[in-house]
């Protein structure tokens, strides 16, 4: 019986050149090298990626769900941050 | 329904719910996804651990009946395909274990519960795979039945579960089609091969129907799970859908579904069909199926015999980390 559980790793895959790495899930592995090997078998069996990042789950700090309001609501009233807020006459042409 | 008869908690009316529970139910009703760190009723968490754990165990134990044929596949190509399929099942088990772990249970705890018999896996994997045609029947019928349940579960309320199901469904369709392709080949082969295909259908038909679990009228856990959207359809709905889709596929193969009462019901727009033997189902669930001991024995043996390897990798990782730390100190 193994006493120690392997730590958990979060896996990020770059799907194609030019795209960001994207979180795809997690897995257990004894160290970072094995985490990459396992990620290759678990998450890229069908050529889903060109690059893998592994990060110890314990190293991730997440915002708390209860902070959702104070963190994200202020952006709601700032519609002028979107280009569609401004009406540009058709005569001006493409902008 | 790689998860069967998952025990759920008692259902509460809106008046009986606490304000938190009511707000939670409203979020689920609006179709919002629930994420790991967010508040959830304890019953929701527990039921999900049971269901996702059982589902993960089924993927892992499900490798065994098919693994049985890898070394005896009729061609190298068939062998490579079967190997890829079995590897997918391992992947599906891992997606589901990590999704379950977001609920505060560890994978090793879940494994331990599987090995001790405290948690179950699907009844279907307690049947033997006797011929190569069984590889066809398992892919076609067993994976086909699993898809019926897994496609709607992509919309389940729990975020990590839903995302795992989306990945699984993408891959599952390959499994069903490779099974059907085996059946086509066998059904168009020599009379002996066709007979093997028919025999596989005969043996796997009713166990496949059992995969959906007992009839809704006997299923006590459905209501709460459906309100929480961790069960999307009733057992009978899915079983009917499976029969309606599978019968024409059997006809195309020129095989006969082993049910004399099977008949298209014009009025209902569905096939009428015979229920499986539920006494047999309950016996298999209790551990008295043809292969329960063999399957669980193989799992326990793999876990125990792999212990030295897991420990070795852990020891290596610890030593390497210590060496890195020492060389960092030396560099300073």
Boltz contact constraints between the chains, C-beta under 6 A:
constraints:
  - contact:
      token1: [A, 2]
      token2: [B, 307]
      max_distance: 6.0
  - contact:
      token1: [A, 2]
      token2: [B, 310]
      max_distance: 6.0
  - contact:
      token1: [A, 2]
      token2: [B, 311]
      max_distance: 6.0
  - contact:
      token1: [A, 4]
      token2: [B, 314]
      max_distance: 6.0
  - contact:
      token1: [A, 5]
      token2: [B, 106]
      max_distance: 6.0
  - contact:
      token1: [A, 5]
      token2: [B, 108]
      max_distance: 6.0
  - contact:
      token1: [A, 25]
      token2: [B, 98]
      max_distance: 6.0
  - contact:
      token1: [A, 26]
      token2: [B, 98]
      max_distance: 6.0
  - contact:
      token1: [A, 30]
      token2: [B, 313]
      max_distance: 6.0
  - contact:
      token1: [A, 30]
      token2: [B, 314]
      max_distance: 6.0
  - contact:
      token1: [A, 30]
      token2: [B, 317]
      max_distance: 6.0
  - contact:
      token1: [A, 31]
      token2: [B, 317]
      max_distance: 6.0
  - contact:
      token1: [A, 42]
      token2: [B, 91]
      max_distance: 6.0
  - contact:
      token1: [A, 42]
      token2: [B, 94]
      max_distance: 6.0
  - contact:
      token1: [A, 65]
      token2: [B, 37]
      max_distance: 6.0
  - contact:
      token1: [A, 65]
      token2: [B, 38]
      max_distance: 6.0
